[in-house]
Amino acid sequence: MRTLGIIAIFVLSLISIVEGAYLIKLSGRVTALSQDRVESADSDEPAPVRRPEAPAPRPRAAPAAPVPTFQTMAPPSTTPATTTLREALATTEGREQLKAAMEVIAEEKRQARLIERAPRRDERDQKYRERILKTLALTGDEPPKLDALFTALQSGRHQILEDMRAGLKNAEKADEELDELREGTEKQIHALVGDERYKKLREGRRGDRQGQGQGQQGQGQPGQPAPSVAAGR
């Protein structure tokens, strides 16, 4: 009985070993199948699609230079006035007439300048007269004579300008007569006050000129001469 028990135990142990081996082999096959399935699944994934690269932008060509256009000059005017003027300038007589007309215009401008300067000349004469009275000690009938000289100076100037306006003389002749009138008045003042006082008057006038010149140069302006009869134009 004991021997039978040992044999039974041996048989059962052998069966257990065989079953264990079979189970181990079966487990290995299952693991292998699982790995094959995973690998096949991985191999079935679609490969990533590679998008085609966009072509590089082509450099823009420089804009073509504009074609130069040429404007035709307008034809000369053909109005009756311009036609008449052109025909007149084509002759010697017409050119002489145009020259005469230009001289008339220039003469009118010179006369206008002389007339425009007249009030300023009268103002300078008045200042010069006051300077003489202030600088020199006039006595007796000297002050009235001095007043008469300046009155004659202004009257003579206005008369010369009136004659010019009336056409009795041109601007050049009137300007020469105005210069002669001033020089004559200056000589009469010299004769009235004498050499010594006239020298004093001129020295005082020279000092005033220098003072005015320095003051105005300090302001960036050129000096202006002091009012006088012979120097003012």
C-alpha positions in Angstrom: 0.0 0.0 0.0 2.8 2.3 0.8 4.4 1.6 -2.5 1.2 2.4 -4.3 1.0 5.7 -2.5 4.5 6.6 -3.5 3.8 5.7 -7.1 0.6 7.8 -7.2 2.4 10.8 -5.7 5.1 10.4 -8.4 2.6 10.2 -11.2 0.7 13.3 -9.9 4.0 15.2 -9.6 5.0 14.3 -13.2 1.6 15.3 -14.5 1.9 18.7 -12.7 5.4 19.2 -14.3 4.1 18.4 -17.8 1.1 20.8 -17.4 3.4 23.5 -16.1 5.7 23.1 -19.1 2.7 23.2 -21.4 1.4 26.4 -19.8 4.8 28.0 -20.0 5.1 27.1 -23.7 1.5 28.4 -24.3 2.3 31.7 -22.6 5.4 32.2 -24.7 3.3 31.7 -27.9 0.7 34.2 -26.7 3.4 36.8 -26.0 5.0 36.2 -29.4 1.6 36.7 -31.1 1.0 39.8 -29.2 4.3 41.3 -30.3 3.7 40.4 -33.9 0.3 42.1 -33.8 1.8 45.2 -32.4 4.6 45.4 -35.0 2.1 44.8 -37.8 -0.1 47.6 -36.4 2.9 49.9 -36.3 3.8 49.0 -39.8 0.3 49.7 -41.1 0.4 53.4 -40.0 0.4 55.8 -43.0 3.7 57.5 -43.7 3.6 61.3 -43.1 2.7 63.2 -46.2 5.4 65.7 -47.2 4.0 68.9 -48.6 5.7 70.2 -51.6 7.8 73.3 -50.9 6.4 76.6 -52.3 8.6 78.0 -55.1 10.8 80.9 -54.1 9.4 84.3 -55.1 10.9 85.6 -58.3 12.5 89.0 -57.9 10.4 91.8 -59.4 11.8 93.4 -62.5 12.6 97.2 -62.2 9.8 99.3 -63.6 10.5 100.5 -67.1 11.6 104.1 -67.5 8.8 106.3 -68.7 9.1 107.2 -72.3 10.0 111.0 -72.6 7.4 113.1 -74.1 8.1 116.3 -75.9 5.7 119.2 -75.7 5.4 121.3 -78.7 5.7 125.0 -78.3 2.6 127.0 -78.8 2.6 128.7 -82.1 3.1 132.5 -82.0 0.1 134.5 -81.3 -1.7 135.7 -84.4 -4.0 138.3 -82.9 -4.3 141.5 -84.9 -2.4 143.5 -82.2 0.6 141.2 -82.2 0.6 140.9 -86.0 0.6 144.7 -86.3 3.4 145.0 -83.8 5.5 142.4 -85.5 5.0 144.2 -88.8 5.9 147.5 -87.3 9.2 146.2 -85.7 10.2 144.7 -89.0 10.7 148.2 -90.4 13.3 150.8 -89.3 10.6 153.4 -88.7 8.8 151.1 -86.4 11.9 150.3 -84.3 12.6 154.0 -84.0 9.1 154.6 -82.8 9.4 151.8 -80.2 12.7 153.3 -79.0 11.1 156.7 -78.6 8.3 155.2 -76.6 10.7 153.5 -74.2 12.6 156.7 -73.8 9.4 158.5 -72.9 8.6 155.8 -70.2 12.2 156.2 -68.8 11.8 160.0 -68.7 8.5 159.7 -66.8 10.2 157.5 -64.2 13.1 159.9 -63.7 10.7 162.8 -63.2 8.6 160.8 -60.8 11.7 160.2 -58.6 12.7 163.9 -58.6 9.1 164.9 -57.5 9.1 162.2 -54.9 12.4 163.4 -53.3 11.2 167.1 -53.1 9.5 166.7 -49.6 12.5 165.0 -48.1 14.8 167.8 -49.5 12.6 170.5 -47.9 12.8 168.6 -44.6 16.6 168.5 -44.8 16.7 172.2 -45.6 14.7 172.9 -42.5 16.9 170.8 -40.3 20.0 172.4 -41.8 18.6 175.9 -41.1 17.9 175.0 -37.4 21.4 173.6 -37.1 22.9 176.9 -38.3 20.8 178.9 -35.8 21.8 176.5 -33.0 25.5 176.3 -33.8 26.3 179.8 -34.8 25.6 183.0 -33.0 23.8 185.1 -35.6 23.3 188.7 -34.9 21.5 191.7 -36.4 19.8 191.0 -39.8 21.6 187.6 -40.2 18.7 185.5 -39.1 16.2 187.1 -41.5 18.7 186.8 -44.3 19.2 183.2 -43.5 15.5 182.6 -43.6 15.3 184.3 -47.0 18.0 182.1 -48.4 16.1 178.9 -47.4 12.8 180.3 -48.6 14.4 181.1 -52.0 15.9 177.6 -52.1 12.6 175.9 -51.6 10.8 178.2 -54.0 13.4 177.7 -56.7 13.2 173.9 -56.3 9.5 173.9 -56.6 9.6 176.1 -59.7 12.2 173.8 -61.4 9.9 170.8 -60.8 6.9 172.7 -62.1 8.7 173.6 -65.3 9.7 170.0 -65.6 6.1 168.9 -65.3 5.1 171.4 -67.9 7.5 169.9 -70.4 9.9 172.9 -70.4 12.8 170.8 -69.4 13.6 167.1 -69.0 14.5 165.3 -65.8 18.3 165.5 -66.5 18.2 169.3 -66.9 16.0 169.7 -63.9 18.4 167.6 -61.7 21.3 169.8 -62.9 19.5 173.0 -62.0 18.6 171.6 -58.6 22.3 170.9 -57.9 23.2 174.4 -59.0 20.5 175.9 -56.8 21.8 174.0 -53.7 25.4 174.9 -54.4 24.5 178.6 -54.9 22.6 178.6 -51.6 25.5 177.0 -49.8 27.8 179.7 -51.1 25.5 182.4 -49.9 25.3 180.9 -46.4 29.1 180.9 -46.4 29.2 184.5 -47.4 26.6 185.4 -44.7 28.3 183.8 -41.7 32.0 184.3 -42.7 34.9 181.9 -43.0 35.4 181.3 -39.2 31.8 180.5 -38.4 31.3 178.5 -41.6 34.3 176.4 -40.6 32.8 175.9 -37.2 29.5 174.9 -38.8 31.3 172.3 -41.1 33.3 170.9 -38.2 30.1 170.4 -36.2 28.4 168.8 -39.1 31.4 166.5 -39.6 31.3 165.5 -35.9 27.5 164.7 -36.2 28.2 162.6 -39.3 30.8 160.5 -37.4 28.5 160.1 -34.4 25.6 159.0 -36.6 27.9 156.6 -38.5 29.1 154.9 -35.3 25.7 154.7 -33.8 24.1 153.2 -36.9 27.0 150.9 -37.6 26.5 149.5 -34.1 23.0 148.6 -35.2 24.3 147.0 -38.4 23.4 149.9 -40.7 25.6 152.2 -42.7 25.9 155.7 -41.4 23.9 158.5 -43.1 25.3 162.0 -43.6 23.8 164.8 -41.6 21.3 167.1 -43.3 22.8 169.8 -45.5 22.0 171.8 -48.5 25.0 171.0 -50.7 25.1 167.3 -49.8 21.4 166.4 -49.8 19.9 165.2 -53.0 
